Amino acid sequence: MPESACGQCDYVDKCPVKKHRHGYQLDHTAKERRLEGRRREESTEVFRERYRIRGGIEGTNSGLKRRTGLGRLRIRGQPRVFRSIFLKVAGWNILRAAACAKMREIV
């Protein structure tokens, strides 16, 4: 770019465009381009609508990991792991049912 495009800018210290011998130049990598494209996509209303379902389940996953220790199973082997997950999720459902019952009493 010519020097006239960036030379008088107030935000030149925060800008990724840097001065070189013959003017200003913006250096970027393929990773930065992909990241910027992804961020641009995430800011659209269509993305938010599709992501809403996943956003709702993330709270449940977080609670399962925090309250029941689902993130760190202390057993090995597929049958035992599945049984452990089943019991932890069943316990989570009981906790949520109890919380729901308390809320019904309050309301």
Order of alpha helices (4+ residues) and beta strands (2+ residues): alpha-beta-beta-alpha-alpha-alpha
